[in-house]
Structures are given as C-alpha cells and as structure tokens.
C-alpha cells in the first residue's frame, strides 16, 4: 500500500494503523516502530527530505508524532507547489470573420484592380485631377525645381 498524494496523509497513516490492528487480531503482532518504518517507506518521493531528516534523528517517533510531522510536511509541500496556468490566445476578430463568412456569404463583389499603367495615367499626384498627367503638371515641375531636381522635358 502506497500513499499516492491524494487525500489527507493523516487518514492514510490511520488507515495503515487500522490494517495493522486487523493483522494483530490474527495473532501477528507488528511493533509500533515497524509500523512507523512501513509508513515512511510508503511515502512518495516528495517526502524524501522528510525521510532523511527522520533517519538523521537519534530518537524514534511514535505513530502520533509521525502523524503530526507528516501533516506539517504535507502543508509545506502544498505551499511550495507552484501553480501554473496555460494561456492561449487567438488574434482579435479572427473567429468573427470566419463565422461571418460561413454564415452570411452575401453577394459576391468583384474588385477591379488597376494596373500600374492605368494608375500612372489616371491622374496627377499633385493636382489630383484625372485629366492631367504628371509630366504635364505645373505644380509637379515647381516642386522638382524647389527640391533641386533636374527639369523634365515638357510634352504637349
């Protein structure tokens, strides 16, 4: 029988004591020192420091002393135990888009992408007009002169 860390250590030791009393009813007597030893060897590895400290002490504990020391050690282990939480995150709004696309696809729109030539010819950046071209724009030529850039040949 081993203590697995579930439940209270006091109840576990008392249960082992109860089993020892049942064995003594069968006329097989277990001394209290042997019972203390059996409890100590059945403790999990978290109690290794506790076992070493018991073995270093010259005096031997009774079952009641062992219970009180084990309860203290159990509390110390619980306090030392680090708590961890796993954090996951999703990009903001990614679920909404997926759900909305699946639920309400709506009418399909076709977007016309302009080519580079169309964007160049569509209008002047400085004048923001659609009828003028960059190479004919007076504002553009004035800006180039102000920046010290060479003049472009004007075409009519």
Beta strands, then each sheet from edge to edge (+ up, - down):
end
